[in-house]
Amino acid sequence: MTAPETIKPALAYGWLTGFYDPVVRWTTRERTFKSHLLAQADIRAGHRVLDVGCGTGTLALAVKRACPEAVVTGLDADRGVLARANRKVDAAGVRVTLIESRADSMPFGNGTFERAISSLFFHHLDRAAKQRVFREIHRLLVPGGELHVADWGRPGNAVMSVAFLSVQFLDGFATTADNRHGLLPALMQEAGFREVEATRHVNTPCGTLSLFRALRA
Ligand SMILES: C[S@@+](CC[C@H](N)C(=O)[O-])C[C@H]1O[C@@H](n2cnc3c(N)ncnc32)[C@H](O)[C@@H]1O
């Protein structure tokens, strides 16, 4: 029997998770890129929305604040980070369901969600895991449902290329290589998504973040 794969915590080491929110706020232009992601996701009343690799819940909460009539679920494999997300949800006084699960085998039936969103997550996964998770998200979306992703993409220039080394040293070169080479759209297509497009690139102190939209036909 093979040992279960370990997951990489939000800031690479569990003991750093408490610093995650301020670090991300200041190093990724978080408010800017997450508000662009939210706008492009076009979430409407009644939509069931899944935030894959939700971490401390910032994006899931932003969805709920922007569209209180959406039904929002955040999923993450790390119990510690979900405890932080839970405290934020409680403090906000809103209803967001948080589920502890790995993303490559999620406890939902086919066609459960109109939207899947994800930020800063896929660079935590090796190639095979990225492929499994994209296939799993495709399964969970209704026909016509959409996936909206923000994650590290191909660096926009030489300065961004050097800046991205900071992420690669922290999170590992194996899982971040596909991001550096701009391969996320091809992996989405391979999983069955259609009309895959990069919608925006945001340069940050840690490299270029790319936003993507993909359709589950
Ligand atoms: C960098 S954090 C991003 C958190 C959040 N989406 C954000 O934008 O701030 C990546 C998250 O992915 C989670 N994660 C890593 N591998 C996972 C897996 N296989 N299944 C589910 N969650 C995973 C980690 O626990 C971590 O919370």
The ligand as a MOL file (V3000), in Angstrom:
LIG
                    3D

  0  0  0     0  0            999 V3000
M  V30 BEGIN CTAB
M  V30 COUNTS 27 29 0 0 0
M  V30 BEGIN ATOM
M  V30 1 C -1.7300 29.1350 -0.5170 0
M  V30 2 S -3.1760 28.5050 0.2190 0 CHG=1
M  V30 3 C -4.4610 29.3970 -0.6310 0
M  V30 4 C -5.6050 29.6900 0.2710 0
M  V30 5 C -6.7140 30.5660 -0.3130 0
M  V30 6 N -7.3240 29.9650 -1.4770 0
M  V30 7 C -6.2240 31.9530 -0.6240 0
M  V30 8 O -6.4240 32.4210 -1.7450 0
M  V30 9 O -5.6840 32.6060 0.2650 0 CHG=-1
M  V30 10 C -3.3230 26.8720 -0.4710 0
M  V30 11 C -4.3080 25.9930 0.3060 0
M  V30 12 O -4.4400 24.7510 -0.3740 0
M  V30 13 C -4.6270 23.7280 0.6030 0
M  V30 14 N -4.2850 22.4520 -0.0260 0
M  V30 15 C -3.0710 22.0280 -0.4530 0
M  V30 16 N -3.1700 20.8240 -1.0300 0
M  V30 17 C -4.4990 20.4670 -0.9640 0
M  V30 18 C -5.2550 19.3520 -1.4330 0
M  V30 19 N -4.6710 18.3210 -2.0670 0
M  V30 20 N -6.5850 19.3440 -1.2220 0
M  V30 21 C -7.2020 20.3830 -0.5870 0
M  V30 22 N -6.5410 21.4650 -0.1250 0
M  V30 23 C -5.2010 21.5150 -0.3160 0
M  V30 24 C -3.7160 24.1350 1.7470 0
M  V30 25 O -4.1420 23.5570 2.9550 0
M  V30 26 C -3.8690 25.6630 1.7190 0
M  V30 27 O -4.8400 26.0890 2.6280 0
M  V30 END ATOM
M  V30 BEGIN BOND
M  V30 1 1 1 2
M  V30 2 1 2 3
M  V30 3 1 2 10
M  V30 4 1 3 4
M  V30 5 1 4 5
M  V30 6 1 5 6
M  V30 7 1 5 7
M  V30 8 2 7 8
M  V30 9 1 7 9
M  V30 10 1 10 11
M  V30 11 1 11 12
M  V30 12 1 11 26
M  V30 13 1 12 13
M  V30 14 1 13 14
M  V30 15 1 13 24
M  V30 16 1 14 15
M  V30 17 1 14 23
M  V30 18 2 15 16
M  V30 19 1 16 17
M  V30 20 1 17 18
M  V30 21 2 17 23
M  V30 22 1 18 19
M  V30 23 2 18 20
M  V30 24 1 20 21
M  V30 25 2 21 22
M  V30 26 1 22 23
M  V30 27 1 24 25
M  V30 28 1 24 26
M  V30 29 1 26 27
M  V30 END BOND
M  V30 END CTAB
M  END
